[in-house]
Amino acid sequence: MSYTIVSDVCEAKADCIPVCPVDCIHWIKDKQWMNAKGTASTYIDNETCIDCGACLAACPIEGAIIDEWKPELQKV
């Protein structure tokens, strides 16, 4: 299992990035892309994620991170 950042819900607070112990959270590569809220977003690299839940605990936006792997919900 891995966590998923829901790109259209994320508000680019980035509280998840510094708490990740394995550095698996990154900014979306397409710098021009904005989500439905008009903000940038991060994504989780499933290959690196260790399922610790630190990102979910740190995120202040309800529903921006979910505790299951649904890659179709996050843009890379």
Backbone bond lengths (Angstrom), bond angles and torsions (degrees), N, CA, C in turn:
res aa  C-N    CA-C-N  psi(-1)  N-CA   C-N-CA  omega(-1)  CA-C   N-CA-C  phi
1 M - - - 1.454 - - 1.529 109.22 -
2 S 1.292 115.33 152.20 1.455 122.14 175.65 1.519 107.58 -143.42
3 Y 1.276 116.70 168.08 1.457 121.56 176.86 1.521 108.98 -93.57
4 T 1.326 116.75 161.85 1.462 122.22 179.87 1.512 109.30 -130.81
5 I 1.316 117.15 134.70 1.457 121.65 170.50 1.517 106.70 -93.21
6 V 1.306 115.78 121.49 1.465 121.13 -179.80 1.529 106.59 -81.96
7 S 1.316 116.17 104.38 1.465 122.08 -172.28 1.521 113.78 -55.72
8 D 1.320 117.61 -38.41 1.459 119.64 -178.32 1.526 113.95 -78.65
9 V 1.317 117.49 -6.20 1.469 121.39 178.05 1.530 110.78 -106.04
10 C 1.311 117.42 -31.59 1.463 122.87 -179.30 1.531 110.31 -54.19
11 E 1.345 115.84 140.14 1.463 120.93 178.41 1.524 112.44 -116.07
12 A 1.317 116.72 19.13 1.465 123.47 174.47 1.529 113.51 60.38
13 K 1.307 117.63 31.53 1.467 120.88 175.73 1.529 109.84 -69.23
14 A 1.319 116.20 -31.76 1.470 124.67 176.61 1.522 113.58 64.08
15 D 1.322 118.35 21.56 1.470 120.94 175.03 1.526 110.96 -64.34
16 C 1.315 116.94 -21.77 1.460 122.32 -179.06 1.527 112.61 -73.31
17 I 1.308 117.63 -31.42 1.469 120.93 -173.08 1.529 113.01 -62.37
18 P 1.329 120.11 -52.53 1.464 118.58 -176.45 1.534 115.18 -70.53
19 V 1.327 118.65 -18.17 1.467 120.05 -179.13 1.523 113.05 -89.25
20 C 1.304 118.27 -11.17 1.466 121.28 -178.49 1.531 109.64 -73.07
21 P 1.344 117.66 118.11 1.465 120.08 -176.95 1.533 114.72 -73.79
22 V 1.331 117.46 -13.03 1.468 119.76 -178.16 1.529 112.62 -119.67
23 D 1.310 117.62 10.76 1.467 122.65 177.67 1.529 113.04 53.30
24 C 1.325 116.50 48.30 1.470 119.61 -179.39 1.525 113.18 -97.90
25 I 1.330 117.85 2.08 1.466 121.12 -179.28 1.522 108.63 -105.53
26 H 1.331 114.99 127.59 1.466 120.92 -174.97 1.526 110.04 -133.63
27 W 1.318 115.82 159.81 1.464 120.74 172.85 1.523 108.67 -74.75
28 I 1.313 117.13 145.68 1.458 121.21 176.64 1.523 108.21 -56.78
29 K 1.307 115.84 135.34 1.466 121.49 -174.00 1.523 113.79 -64.20
30 D 1.313 117.62 -33.19 1.461 121.67 179.94 1.526 109.04 -80.26
31 K 1.312 116.43 98.70 1.463 121.88 -175.20 1.534 112.97 -62.96
32 Q 1.311 118.06 -20.13 1.462 122.05 -179.02 1.528 112.35 -84.05
33 W 1.341 117.32 -18.40 1.458 121.07 -174.46 1.521 111.55 -70.51
34 M 1.317 116.02 134.23 1.461 122.20 173.67 1.526 107.43 -128.43
35 N 1.324 116.82 145.84 1.461 119.87 -179.34 1.530 110.88 -82.72
36 A 1.314 116.49 -172.59 1.464 121.70 -177.50 1.529 112.13 -62.76
37 K 1.334 116.79 -23.19 1.471 121.26 178.72 1.524 112.27 -88.91
38 G 1.330 116.43 -3.42 1.460 120.97 -179.85 1.513 114.09 82.49
39 T 1.334 117.26 21.25 1.459 120.24 178.73 1.524 110.39 -119.31
40 A 1.311 114.49 165.43 1.464 120.73 173.42 1.527 107.55 -74.91
41 S 1.323 117.40 -179.85 1.458 120.51 -179.80 1.511 109.32 -152.26
42 T 1.311 114.35 163.21 1.454 121.51 174.28 1.527 108.50 -109.94
43 Y 1.306 116.51 171.23 1.457 121.07 175.51 1.522 108.86 -142.75
44 I 1.319 116.41 159.90 1.454 122.75 179.00 1.521 109.18 -104.97
45 D 1.318 116.14 129.88 1.457 122.38 174.66 1.531 107.23 -81.87
46 N 1.307 116.81 106.51 1.458 122.97 -176.42 1.526 112.39 -60.67
47 E 1.310 117.72 -29.71 1.471 120.93 -178.81 1.533 111.74 -68.84
48 T 1.329 116.91 -24.90 1.455 121.78 -175.91 1.531 112.69 -102.44
49 C 1.308 117.56 -27.56 1.467 123.19 -176.23 1.527 111.24 -57.19
50 I 1.344 116.17 135.02 1.469 120.97 178.96 1.533 111.39 -108.74
51 D 1.310 117.45 12.14 1.464 122.55 175.45 1.525 113.71 60.88
52 C 1.309 117.06 38.91 1.463 119.77 -176.97 1.536 112.95 -81.78
53 G 1.337 117.54 -24.85 1.455 121.27 179.11 1.518 115.43 85.32
54 A 1.321 117.38 2.51 1.465 120.20 -179.30 1.524 111.68 -60.84
55 C 1.323 117.11 -37.88 1.467 121.01 -179.10 1.528 110.76 -64.99
56 L 1.300 116.43 -43.76 1.461 121.39 -179.72 1.523 110.72 -62.65
57 A 1.320 116.92 -42.26 1.462 121.49 179.37 1.530 111.93 -66.47
58 A 1.328 117.22 -33.13 1.462 120.93 -176.11 1.528 114.20 -84.93
59 C 1.305 117.52 -21.87 1.466 121.05 -173.96 1.530 111.46 -72.29
60 P 1.342 117.20 124.81 1.463 120.17 179.87 1.534 113.71 -85.43
61 I 1.330 117.49 -4.90 1.465 121.56 -176.05 1.528 109.61 -102.51
62 E 1.310 116.21 112.91 1.457 120.58 -178.38 1.531 111.02 -61.89
63 G 1.316 115.39 128.17 1.455 121.28 178.09 1.516 115.24 85.52
64 A 1.327 118.24 -1.63 1.463 120.10 -179.81 1.525 111.55 -74.98
65 I 1.328 116.63 -28.41 1.459 121.28 176.58 1.524 106.99 -127.19
66 I 1.337 114.76 131.38 1.462 119.12 177.74 1.520 109.49 -116.79
67 D 1.321 115.91 154.07 1.464 120.52 -173.77 1.523 113.36 -93.12
68 E 1.313 114.54 43.26 1.463 121.15 172.59 1.523 108.10 -151.42
69 W 1.324 116.41 159.65 1.453 121.23 -177.61 1.521 109.71 -90.03
70 K 1.331 115.42 110.68 1.471 122.69 177.77 1.536 106.54 -134.22
71 P 1.312 117.71 80.04 1.458 121.08 -174.01 1.519 114.25 -59.61
72 E 1.319 117.62 -23.78 1.459 119.81 179.34 1.529 112.63 -67.97
73 L 1.325 118.20 -13.50 1.467 121.71 -179.39 1.525 113.32 -93.11
74 Q 1.311 116.90 -9.26 1.471 118.56 179.35 1.516 111.27 -121.88
75 K 1.309 114.10 133.06 1.461 121.32 176.76 1.527 107.10 -86.13
76 V 1.315 115.53 144.69 1.477 119.96 -179.16 1.503 110.35 -111.95
